[in-house]
Amino acid sequence: MQMNNAADWKNQNATVQDSQIVGIEALTTTAVSYNYLHEVVDKLKPPKSPSKSALEIFKDIHLDNRLPIYDTPGVDTLEVVVKNYTDLVLSHYDQWNMNKENIEKTIEELFDLAVYLYGATHKPNEIEFDFFLLHLVTAMHGIRIIHPHINNQQVSEHILLAFFYFSIVIYICQLRPEINEQLINDYKIENAKNNWNYVTECVLNTELMNDAHAVKVIRALKDAEKVYGNKNGFYLKTAVKNVDNVNIEDIWVGGSDDQRQLNVLKRS
């Protein structure tokens, strides 16, 4: 099982574009991208003691002082986390109450988790968006698109288990920022901006258009509302907050050299 963002991106585009060539590229990327992650991901089993939602588990992980806090965020620590903290990560993973009876609801749960990680982890008065957490949103968008074309329930389940595990690891690498749902749920939008046309115009008529990641995350949010409903503006609020607050000159945070950060944990 492969958690490779390039392969995931190509797979979803192959499906959307009905392109055999892009599909071949995706399969090739997957075939040559085997690494240390597979030592864990290939062997993942369903959670042993399911009792909590995905969001509840991430809040537990935020508070778990047994996990490391690094000096800076970024995926430079990914291998260290996977190799040194997998048992602890799996102790949280094993508590996830995955809905195996309704995979579509599980996909929705994980997509919404990714949206909270992306849009509800900044400091209350300093709105920022993490480049690596962004990819959890677009990855789940890709999984949702690909899912109807997978005819094997076990494969579908394993993809979601792999995503959940990988999301935990990325969250740790990004210094476990506090998840405050109210940063999305209570976000106020002016009436003139409370529509997707406003968001689309902002993307197409600003420098955001030149950043493929910005375009992809907005598309993922817009498509999610079509599939999952309004949810009191959950997806639209995230999108409006995104286009209204990103720093065009330096859009993303989350790298080891970024001075701006989310509401992350700090070493005491």
C-alpha positions as CSV (number, residue, x, y, z in Angstrom):
1,M,0.0,0.0,0.0
2,Q,1.5,3.3,-1.0
3,M,1.2,6.7,0.6
4,N,2.8,8.7,-2.2
5,N,1.3,12.1,-2.9
6,A,2.5,12.2,-6.4
7,A,1.0,8.9,-7.2
8,D,-2.3,9.9,-5.5
9,W,-2.4,13.1,-7.5
10,K,-1.8,11.3,-10.8
11,N,-4.4,8.6,-10.0
12,Q,-7.1,11.1,-9.3
13,N,-6.2,13.1,-12.5
14,A,-6.2,9.9,-14.5
15,T,-9.7,9.2,-13.3
16,V,-11.0,12.8,-13.8
17,Q,-9.4,13.1,-17.2
18,D,-10.1,9.5,-18.3
19,S,-6.4,9.4,-19.3
20,Q,-4.7,6.1,-19.7
21,I,-1.3,7.7,-19.9
22,V,-1.7,9.6,-16.6
23,G,-2.9,6.3,-15.1
24,I,0.3,4.5,-16.3
25,E,2.4,7.3,-14.8
26,A,0.5,6.9,-11.5
27,L,1.1,3.1,-11.4
28,T,4.8,3.6,-12.3
29,T,5.3,6.2,-9.5
30,T,3.7,3.8,-7.1
31,A,5.9,0.9,-8.2
32,V,9.2,2.8,-7.8
33,S,8.4,4.6,-4.5
34,Y,8.7,1.8,-2.0
35,N,10.4,3.1,1.2
36,Y,10.5,2.8,5.0
37,L,6.8,3.7,5.3
38,H,5.9,0.3,3.8
39,E,7.4,-1.5,6.8
40,V,4.4,-0.1,8.7
41,V,1.7,0.7,6.1
42,D,1.8,-2.7,4.4
43,K,1.1,-4.5,7.7
44,L,-1.6,-2.2,9.0
45,K,-4.6,-4.0,10.5
46,P,-8.0,-2.6,11.5
47,P,-8.0,-0.8,14.8
48,K,-8.0,-3.2,17.7
49,S,-10.0,-1.2,20.3
50,P,-12.2,1.1,18.3
51,S,-13.9,3.7,20.5
52,K,-13.1,7.2,19.3
53,S,-13.6,9.4,16.2
54,A,-10.7,10.4,14.1
55,L,-10.9,14.0,15.4
56,E,-10.9,12.8,19.0
57,I,-7.8,10.8,18.4
58,F,-5.9,13.7,17.0
59,K,-6.8,15.8,20.0
60,D,-5.4,13.0,22.2
61,I,-2.3,13.0,20.1
62,H,-1.9,16.8,20.6
63,L,-1.9,16.3,24.4
64,D,0.3,13.1,24.5
65,N,3.6,14.3,26.1
66,R,5.2,10.9,25.2
67,L,5.5,12.1,21.6
68,P,8.4,14.2,20.4
69,I,8.4,18.0,19.9
70,Y,11.0,19.0,17.3
71,D,12.6,22.3,17.0
72,T,11.0,23.0,13.6
73,P,8.1,21.5,11.6
74,G,8.7,19.7,8.3
75,V,9.0,16.3,6.8
76,D,12.7,16.1,7.5
77,T,11.7,14.2,10.7
78,L,9.2,11.9,9.0
79,E,11.6,8.9,8.9
80,V,12.5,9.4,12.6
81,V,8.9,9.5,13.7
82,V,8.1,6.3,11.7
83,K,11.1,4.4,12.9
84,N,11.1,5.5,16.5
85,Y,7.4,6.1,17.5
86,T,5.3,3.7,15.5
87,D,4.3,1.7,18.6
88,L,3.0,4.8,20.3
89,V,1.3,6.0,17.1
90,L,-0.4,2.7,16.7
91,S,-1.7,2.9,20.3
92,H,-3.7,5.9,19.2
93,Y,-4.5,4.5,15.7
94,D,-6.0,1.4,17.3
95,Q,-8.7,3.5,19.1
96,W,-10.2,4.7,15.8
97,N,-13.8,3.7,15.4
98,M,-13.7,3.2,11.7
99,N,-17.1,2.7,10.0
100,K,-16.4,-0.4,7.9
101,E,-20.1,-0.8,7.2
102,N,-20.2,2.5,5.3
103,I,-16.9,3.3,3.6
104,E,-18.3,6.5,2.1
105,K,-19.0,7.9,5.6
106,T,-15.4,7.0,6.6
107,I,-14.1,8.9,3.6
108,E,-16.3,11.9,4.7
109,E,-15.0,11.7,8.2
110,L,-11.3,11.6,7.1
111,F,-11.9,14.4,4.6
112,D,-13.5,16.6,7.3
113,L,-10.6,15.8,9.7
114,A,-8.2,16.9,7.0
115,V,-10.1,20.2,6.6
116,Y,-9.8,20.8,10.3
117,L,-6.1,20.1,10.3
118,Y,-5.7,22.5,7.4
119,G,-8.1,25.3,8.4
120,A,-8.4,25.1,12.2
121,T,-4.9,24.8,13.5
122,H,-3.6,28.4,13.1
123,K,-3.2,30.9,16.0
124,P,-6.5,32.6,16.7
125,N,-5.2,36.0,15.5
126,E,-2.7,34.9,12.9
127,I,-4.2,32.9,10.1
128,E,-1.8,30.6,8.3
129,F,-2.0,27.4,6.2
130,D,0.4,24.5,6.3
131,F,1.7,23.2,3.0
132,F,2.0,19.6,4.3
133,L,-1.4,19.5,6.0
134,L,-2.9,20.9,2.8
135,H,-1.9,17.7,1.1
136,L,-4.1,15.7,3.5
137,V,-7.1,17.5,2.1
138,T,-6.1,17.0,-1.6
139,A,-5.1,13.4,-0.9
140,M,-8.6,12.6,0.6
141,H,-10.2,14.4,-2.4
142,G,-8.2,12.0,-4.6
143,I,-9.3,9.0,-2.5
144,R,-12.9,10.0,-2.8
145,I,-12.7,10.2,-6.5
146,I,-10.9,6.9,-6.9
147,H,-13.0,5.0,-4.4
148,P,-16.0,4.2,-6.7
149,H,-13.5,2.5,-9.1
150,I,-12.2,0.1,-6.5
151,N,-14.2,-3.1,-6.3
152,N,-12.4,-4.7,-3.4
153,Q,-13.7,-3.7,0.1
154,Q,-10.4,-4.8,1.8
155,V,-8.4,-2.6,-0.6
156,S,-10.6,0.4,0.1
157,E,-10.3,-0.1,3.9
158,H,-6.6,-0.4,3.7
159,I,-6.2,2.8,1.7
160,L,-8.2,4.6,4.5
161,L,-6.2,3.0,7.2
162,A,-3.0,3.9,5.5
163,F,-4.2,7.5,5.1
164,F,-5.1,7.7,8.8
165,Y,-1.8,6.4,10.0
166,F,0.1,8.7,7.6
167,S,-2.0,11.7,8.8
168,I,-1.0,11.0,12.4
169,V,2.7,10.9,11.4
170,I,2.5,14.1,9.4
171,Y,0.7,15.8,12.3
172,I,3.5,14.9,14.6
173,C,6.1,16.1,12.1
174,Q,4.2,19.4,11.9
175,L,4.5,19.8,15.7
176,R,0.9,18.7,16.6
177,P,-0.8,22.1,16.2
178,E,-3.9,22.6,18.4
179,I,-7.2,21.8,16.5
180,N,-9.8,24.4,17.3
181,E,-12.9,23.7,15.4
182,Q,-14.4,27.1,16.2
183,L,-11.7,28.7,14.0
184,I,-13.8,27.4,11.1
185,N,-17.2,26.9,12.6
186,D,-17.4,30.5,13.9
187,Y,-15.6,32.2,11.1
188,K,-17.6,35.2,9.9
189,I,-18.1,35.8,6.2
190,E,-19.5,39.1,4.8
191,N,-22.7,38.5,2.8
192,A,-20.9,39.6,-0.5
193,K,-18.3,36.8,0.0
194,N,-20.7,34.1,1.2
195,N,-20.7,32.2,-2.1
196,W,-18.4,30.1,-4.3
197,N,-18.3,32.6,-7.1
198,Y,-16.4,35.0,-4.8
199,V,-13.9,32.2,-4.0
200,T,-13.5,31.3,-7.7
201,E,-12.9,34.9,-8.7
202,C,-10.3,35.3,-6.0
203,V,-8.4,32.3,-7.3
204,L,-8.7,33.1,-11.0
205,N,-7.9,36.8,-10.8
206,T,-5.0,36.9,-8.3
207,E,-1.6,35.4,-8.0
208,L,-3.2,32.4,-6.3
209,M,-3.9,31.1,-9.8
210,N,-0.2,30.5,-10.3
211,D,0.0,28.2,-7.3
212,A,-1.3,24.7,-8.2
213,H,-1.7,23.7,-4.6
214,A,-3.9,26.7,-3.8
215,V,-6.1,25.8,-6.8
216,K,-6.3,22.2,-5.9
217,V,-7.3,22.7,-2.2
218,I,-10.1,25.2,-3.2
219,R,-11.4,22.7,-5.8
220,A,-11.4,19.9,-3.2
221,L,-13.4,22.1,-0.7
222,K,-15.9,23.2,-3.4
223,D,-16.4,19.6,-4.6
224,A,-16.8,18.4,-1.0
225,E,-19.8,20.7,-0.5
226,K,-21.4,19.3,-3.6
227,V,-21.1,15.8,-2.2
228,Y,-21.5,16.2,1.6
229,G,-23.7,19.3,1.8
230,N,-23.4,22.7,3.3
231,K,-22.7,21.8,6.9
232,N,-23.3,25.4,8.0
233,G,-20.8,26.6,5.5
234,F,-18.0,24.4,6.7
235,Y,-16.2,24.0,3.4
236,L,-17.0,27.5,2.1
237,K,-15.8,29.2,5.3
238,T,-12.5,27.4,5.0
239,A,-12.2,28.4,1.4
240,V,-13.1,32.1,2.0
241,K,-10.7,32.2,4.9
242,N,-8.0,30.7,2.7
243,V,-8.3,33.2,-0.2
244,D,-8.8,36.2,2.1
245,N,-5.8,35.6,4.3
246,V,-3.0,33.9,2.5
247,N,0.2,35.9,2.0
248,I,0.5,35.9,-1.8
249,E,4.3,36.4,-1.6
250,D,4.8,33.4,0.7
251,I,1.6,31.4,0.8
252,W,2.4,28.4,3.0
253,V,4.0,27.6,6.3
254,G,5.2,24.2,7.6
255,G,8.8,24.1,6.3
256,S,11.8,23.9,8.6
257,D,12.9,27.4,7.6
258,D,9.5,29.1,8.0
259,Q,9.4,31.8,10.7
260,R,5.6,31.9,10.7
261,Q,4.0,28.9,12.3
262,L,0.6,27.4,13.2
263,N,-0.5,27.1,16.8
264,V,2.1,24.4,17.3
265,L,3.6,22.8,20.4
266,K,6.9,24.2,21.6
267,R,9.7,22.6,23.6
268,S,9.5,23.8,27.2
